[in-house]
Amino acid sequence: MTPRVPKRSEVGPCARELYELEQFPTLREARYSRSLERGLAILAHFTPERPLLGITEFADGIGMSRSTTHRYANTLRDLGMSALSSTGLREHARPYLEELRHRTSYTTSIAVLDGAEIVYVDRARSFRRGQNRIDLNLRPGSLLPIHCTSMGKVLLANLPETEKQELIGKMTLTSNAPNTITSRRALKAELEHVLEDGMAVNDEELVSGLVSIACPIRCESREVVAALNLAAHTSMISVDEMVSQLSSHLLATADVVSARLGFRRADEAS
């Protein structure tokens, strides 16, 4: 199926620049590139109102199968084009990250999946002196492993089953801290708990003394496109206390950011 090429007025600023170079050729012209058309159609769906989209929304919007759309999206990501969506997500989420940090006093971050790692989109560090006993020098663009981070486990757990199992099979489960999960069987069991609880924990799995909790951020198609977390030093709070005392604040913030991305809960959509 031929993807629909949007009009110039429908595309975001990044894709709009391409229109100003020259008009799109027609299908009859020898210089026409179907692959380029599909890539541009995907990029064109990023707008200020839709800064982050899932594969389903891409596929439905441009008239391609999910598998083909996923392949093109991965190629654009590998070429560095994923910054287009991350920038919009950061703009939407920043004030709520700061509000969550102020409300809880702990460091809060947002990340997306990038292969077998997570990439930080934004981070609001705690103002509490003791919180900074562990300084991993994390900032937008920083990468961390999936299996030993709360945000990584949230993003991995919510992948389509086939993609999830394929990624787990390729991962190297390196031990980084006292409680790092190094067994694929244990990781799969942990991911089941994440799906049941709607939240993941990191109990000194990345580095000694660091605990965190994370939950998903969804887009309009209900796909999980990012994760939000709270992190703290164990001298200040335990992981159990984080879950019991702070999970409601974390989930509320994730709901707000998801709403900014077009997500509506079932009770709101009906």
C-alpha positions in Angstrom: 0.0 0.0 0.0 1.3 3.4 -0.9 1.7 5.6 2.2 -0.1 9.0 2.1 2.3 11.8 1.7 1.0 14.7 3.8 0.6 18.3 2.6 3.2 20.9 3.5 0.8 22.5 6.0 0.4 19.2 7.8 3.9 18.4 8.7 6.2 19.5 11.5 9.0 22.0 11.2 11.8 19.4 10.6 10.0 17.7 7.7 8.7 21.0 6.4 12.3 22.1 5.5 12.4 19.2 3.0 9.4 20.6 1.2 11.2 23.9 0.6 14.1 22.2 -1.2 11.9 20.9 -4.1 8.4 19.6 -4.8 7.8 15.9 -4.3 8.2 14.0 -7.6 5.3 12.0 -8.9 5.1 8.2 -9.0 5.6 8.2 -12.7 9.0 9.9 -12.5 12.2 7.8 -12.6 13.7 9.9 -9.8 10.9 9.0 -7.4 12.0 7.1 -4.3 9.4 5.0 -2.5 11.7 4.4 0.4 12.3 8.1 0.9 8.6 8.7 0.6 8.0 6.3 3.5 10.7 7.8 5.6 9.4 11.3 5.1 5.9 10.1 5.8 7.0 8.9 9.2 8.9 12.0 10.0 6.0 14.2 8.9 3.8 12.7 11.6 5.9 14.4 14.4 4.3 17.7 15.1 4.3 20.0 18.2 0.8 18.6 19.0 2.1 15.0 18.5 5.7 14.9 19.8 5.8 11.2 20.4 4.0 8.4 18.6 3.8 4.6 18.7 4.3 2.2 15.9 0.5 1.6 15.6 -0.2 5.3 15.1 2.5 5.5 12.5 1.3 2.5 10.6 -2.4 3.5 10.7 -1.5 7.1 9.7 0.6 6.3 6.7 -1.1 3.2 5.5 1.8 0.6 6.0 1.9 -2.6 8.0 3.3 -2.5 11.5 6.3 -4.6 10.6 7.3 -2.4 7.7 6.7 0.8 9.8 8.8 -0.6 12.6 11.7 -1.4 10.2 11.6 2.2 8.8 11.3 3.7 12.3 14.3 1.7 13.5 16.4 2.9 10.6 15.5 6.5 11.2 16.4 6.0 14.9 19.7 4.5 14.0 20.4 7.5 11.8 19.8 9.8 14.8 16.3 10.9 13.9 14.9 9.7 17.2 16.0 13.1 18.6 12.9 14.5 16.8 10.5 12.7 19.1 12.7 13.0 22.3 12.9 16.7 22.0 9.1 17.1 21.9 8.7 14.7 24.8 11.2 16.6 26.9 9.3 19.9 26.2 6.0 18.4 27.3 7.4 16.6 30.3 9.9 19.1 31.8 7.5 21.1 34.0 5.9 17.9 35.4 9.3 16.4 36.2 10.2 19.6 38.2 6.8 19.5 40.0 7.4 15.8 40.9 10.8 16.6 42.2 9.4 19.4 44.3 6.6 17.3 45.6 8.8 14.3 46.6 12.2 15.9 47.0 13.8 13.1 45.0 15.4 12.9 41.6 13.0 12.2 38.7 13.8 11.2 35.2 12.2 10.2 31.9 13.7 7.8 29.3 12.9 5.9 26.1 14.0 2.6 24.7 17.0 2.5 22.4 17.9 -1.1 21.5 19.2 -3.0 24.6 19.5 0.3 26.5 17.5 3.2 27.8 18.3 6.7 26.7 17.6 9.6 29.1 15.4 12.3 27.7 15.4 14.5 30.8 16.3 14.5 34.4 15.5 16.8 37.4 18.0 16.2 40.2 17.0 16.3 43.9 18.0 19.4 45.9 18.6 17.2 49.0 22.3 17.0 49.9 22.3 13.4 50.8 20.6 12.5 47.5 23.8 13.2 45.6 25.9 10.6 47.3 25.7 8.7 44.1 26.5 10.8 41.1 26.3 8.8 37.8 26.6 12.0 35.8 23.4 11.2 34.0 22.0 13.8 31.6 19.8 13.8 28.5 21.4 11.4 26.0 22.9 9.2 28.7 22.5 5.4 28.2 22.0 2.7 30.8 21.3 -1.1 30.5 17.7 -2.2 30.5 17.9 -5.2 32.9 19.1 -3.3 35.9 17.1 -0.1 35.8 13.5 0.5 36.8 12.7 2.5 33.6 14.4 -0.2 31.5 12.2 -2.9 33.0 9.1 -0.9 32.4 9.9 -0.4 28.8 11.0 -4.0 28.2 7.9 -5.4 30.0 5.5 -3.5 27.7 7.1 -4.5 24.4 5.1 -6.8 22.1 5.8 -10.4 23.2 7.8 -11.5 20.2 10.0 -8.4 20.3 10.4 -8.7 24.0 11.6 -12.3 23.9 14.0 -11.5 21.0 15.6 -8.7 22.9 15.9 -10.7 26.1 17.7 -13.4 24.1 20.2 -10.9 22.8 20.9 -9.1 26.1 24.0 -9.5 28.2 22.9 -9.5 31.8 26.0 -8.0 33.4 26.1 -7.9 37.2 26.5 -4.2 38.3 25.4 -4.2 41.9 24.4 -6.6 44.8 20.9 -7.3 43.4 21.4 -7.2 39.7 19.2 -9.8 37.8 21.6 -12.0 35.8 19.3 -14.8 34.9 16.9 -14.6 31.9 14.4 -16.7 33.7 14.4 -14.4 36.7 14.2 -11.3 34.4 11.2 -12.8 32.6 9.5 -13.4 36.0 10.3 -9.9 37.1 8.7 -8.5 33.9 5.5 -10.4 34.6 5.4 -8.6 38.0 5.9 -5.3 36.3 3.0 -5.8 34.0 0.8 -6.9 37.0 1.8 -4.0 39.2 2.0 -1.4 36.5 5.3 -0.3 38.0 9.0 -1.5 38.2 11.5 -1.2 41.0 15.3 -1.0 41.1 16.5 -2.3 44.4 20.3 -1.7 44.3 20.5 -3.4 40.9 22.4 -0.7 39.0 24.7 0.5 41.7 25.0 -0.1 45.5 22.9 2.4 47.5 20.5 3.4 44.7 16.8 2.6 44.6 14.1 3.7 42.2 10.6 3.1 41.0 9.3 3.7 37.5 6.0 3.5 35.6 5.0 3.8 31.9 4.1 6.8 29.8 1.6 6.1 27.0 0.7 7.9 23.8 -2.6 8.2 22.0 -2.6 4.7 20.7 -2.1 3.4 24.3 1.4 2.1 23.5 4.1 2.6 26.1 6.5 5.1 24.6 8.6 6.2 27.6 9.1 5.6 31.3 9.1 7.9 34.3 11.0 7.3 37.5 11.9 8.5 41.0 15.4 7.6 42.4 16.9 8.0 45.8 19.8 6.9 48.0 19.1 4.1 50.5 20.2 6.2 53.4 17.1 8.4 52.8 14.4 5.9 51.8 14.0 2.2 51.1 12.5 0.8 48.0 9.5 -0.5 49.9 8.9 3.0 51.3 9.2 4.5 47.9 6.5 2.2 46.6 4.1 2.8 49.5 4.7 6.5 49.9 5.6 7.9 46.5 4.0 5.6 43.9 0.8 7.6 43.8 2.7 10.8 43.0 4.7 9.0 40.3 1.6 7.5 38.7 -0.3 10.9 38.8 2.6 12.6 37.0 2.8 9.9 34.4 -0.9 10.2 33.7 -0.5 14.0 33.1 2.4 13.5 30.7 0.6 10.7 28.9 -2.4 13.0 28.5 -0.2 15.6 26.9 0.7 13.0 24.4 -2.9 12.2 23.6 -3.5 9.2 25.9 -6.9 8.8 27.4 -7.9 6.1 29.9 -10.7 3.8 29.0 -13.1 5.5 31.4 -12.3 8.9 29.9 -12.6 7.7 26.3 -16.0 6.2 26.7 
